[in-house]
């Protein structure tokens, strides 16, 4: 079989040109950030389907009142945790890392990441980690304590199962992988920017990845240590009592450690999306971002504040009132930089010339729908209200408006946006639009009604519920099934267009101004043929007959 | 594709988007964040929280509408009409940026300050607590202990209306969380610590009429609402005039079937659904209980009935509620972790009766200890059910057997109907014997020499029992012998300390209430 491909996709050796096997080996061992990025994206896609299947099983069980639809309570209890693990650790974070691997080095004018081999290693930790994490499915011993794994429920007395140990070790490995990735991004961004490019001139997606990497670097070790402590407690019962009150431990300590990672993790999962949306809106509105400096500082502010609000997940655990007041104010403060970003995106669109291709549709809908998630966040920041809504479906609705209408929609915007650069071909616009409309509408169908369920007191992680909640649950379940099926349109579109799409020019959207739009589509193995340089932005109003001023220049 | 720059497609897309948004905005007004109604309407604190929610929700709704309208306008107004449009560039507007930053910050501070007011109003436990209830969670049910009523133990939260009630929430195994949405009660039950919550429930609306003891007419209920709630599924209790049970709970999970006639049908009461909201394992979704608010006179009657009831337990019911989740509905077990009871040696052999009872009382591995959960009648009933069902033919056990095993294991007695309070004369008699060892300093009449504090009319002796017990258990520095603590009661049993305190508080002219051993047990747990 002969491999015909352009750019970085083309085989490097003569052997690989004729043998698919050698070509695939070349991919597996590659140190090219672009290929690693694509592998991340493929892996994330598989895990997204897996997590999606789990969520659909959950929703099917809940579609009707009555506990006996498809499974026993024990299997059901494992599902929400497995779904969350798959989506958070194996889908969203790797998906963003994948796009960033491809785009960030090019945006700063570098030929590759700073540590290419480390980059490959960071990726290859993920598949075995996934196998360990989900090993319980093959061993019939699933961890049934949710993704938060609060002890004592998760210790060896109440969860005496091997699957739980594998799950914990799998998560520790994911932590290692993302830490390696973060180190790599920071080294790349701080050392490998092209001539003349200053920090406050970086494209916003690169900025977002930089801030995200700092978050990962600072937060992940805390999760790792919490999980190690949990493992010690599980492996050596009667020796270690970190969290077990029977030996003087404190179960609340685990929650502090866990949320010290897992709150910043929310921003790890949304900041790259913010960056992507910033790029998409600028290109499709033909306008530079409104308030660039404030956009960067608000990202940094979100990251810093993100470390100071973890206890708002624990308002109902009985921590002192004064402490809760402090955490509440810091939590509400996060709405300020987030608000700045929303308003700045709106101001960027205002007065622009907006073209609604699929990436822009996703970015626009993200603006409209993420705001709902952000504002319901303000509602649950108010302590007495939060205590009542804590662990109800309101919180489920809130996180899904943030993670699905936020992270997932931005990831789609980014993938559609850079698809011509990834492959050298356009995706099918009609399929893209169908995919967009189904996704945008059915996200609302699925998750909107869950706010109501939470208000009326339906707790989350319930195998069965009060019959009065049946209709709302049915609506949500129908929405989730359609939402899940609609994603196959996206996958089909990507596969079909990779070979058959319309050929894309270098600057596929015509108005791209960052460096990746000035090299070939798809880029060659080392991105640039000679060292690029950066031309400072001219801060002046450009008249209607002039092209929007380019920020970054690379002349071939 | 040729459709890329076809303005017709764009127009259609924009129109569709507009349509969706137009649908979305009323939808948001209906639900998020002004979604429906908070249902915490039936306590003072609940109404405070509802008011706060409505305020925050309105601000958020306003912000949401502003954002959506601007977005909508931008979509319509600035969509690309021809391919060579070049918009005017601008890179920011300092005034605008400072404007929305400070507006957002101001709104947040406003919300924050309002929230703090509500927090202090609803969460600081007031001094005038009339009654304490201990809520103990375990896998997978609740147990409510009434220390003010002779240590009564009950499976539902039953409280008098218009009374300040303090909940002491804890757990025996993993973390649970008590949740009664209608009353605005939510607090995590964490093993190894007590969390506190307080509330004052409204109770049945007709209580002023039927309750001759209630002298104060309740002010009309303030009904806080954002808008008519046409999706309301629970009946509002405002229009009920019948006496007796005003509102029933209709769903209590799988392990508790809702009876034809509520066990509270004879009282003037109102029932709410309570449940668990922290994932706690297999039966997490099945931890429903009733929160019953009664008129104070009905509550007194209920306590009397509970303490004097001839309790007959039904073995199959107890088994279905407590055991079937793990051991299966017909004792068949579930995997290795939850063994089958059919034909098991402990269950069928005559000589293993005590061992069978002991296992139920103490638990083993993941099996919880039911000693403090089931009373003697219930243990007897469930043990007999297991020994005589599914083809098993072990001999029967009796209440006396259970009480005997309990005693041999050193467990406190738990007869049906709650622990009888120890009669005060018994306590005084025992206390007098213990006081013999205090006589050398404090004197036989409570009046020692000048440098020893007198026990007669002593404010510490006659004051707060908890403080007094703590003083004796931990000892204290005195001016007399600095650094010399004398924790005289540290090694006393609960009964000994209770009788000593009762004696002190009822002798030498003191006339304070007696102290029960159960009180001391709770105080010890608090101070440790």
Interface residues (C-beta under 8 A of the other chain):
Chain A: X67 X73 X74 X77 X144 X145 X146 X148 X150 X152 X153 X157 X158 X160 X245 X246 X250 X251 X252 X285 X286 X287 X288 X289 X290 X291 X292 X293 X294 X316 X317 X318 X321 X324 X325 X328 X329 X332 X333 X335 X336 X339 X340 X342 X343 X344 X346 X347 X349 X350 X351 X352 X353 X354 X355 X356 X357 X361 X364 X365 X367 X368 X371 X372 X375 X376 X378 X379 X381 X382 X383 X384 X385 X387 X388 X390 X391 X392 X394 X397 X401 X426 X428 X429 X430 X433 X437 X440 X441 X444 X448 X449 X451 X452 X455 X456 X457 X459 X460 X461 X462 X463 X464 X465 X466 X467 X468 X469 X502 X539 X540 X541 X542 X543 X544 X545 X546 X547 X548 X549
Chain B: X1 X3 X4 X10 X13 X14 X16 X17 X20 X21 X24 X27 X28 X31 X32 X33 X35 X36 X37 X38 X39 X40 X48 X49 X52 X53 X56 X57 X59 X60 X61 X63 X64 X67 X68 X70 X71 X74 X75 X78 X79 X80 X81 X85 X86 X87 X88 X89 X90 X91 X92 X93 X96 X97 X100 X101 X104 X105 X108 X109 X111 X112 X115 X116 X118 X119 X120 X122 X123 X124 X139 X169 X173 X174 X175 X177 X179 X181 X182 X184 X186 X187 X188 X190 X191 X192 X193 X195 X196 X231 X233 X234 X251 X253 X254 X273 X275 X276 X277 X278 X279 X280 X281 X282 X283 X284 X285 X286 X334 X337 X365 X366
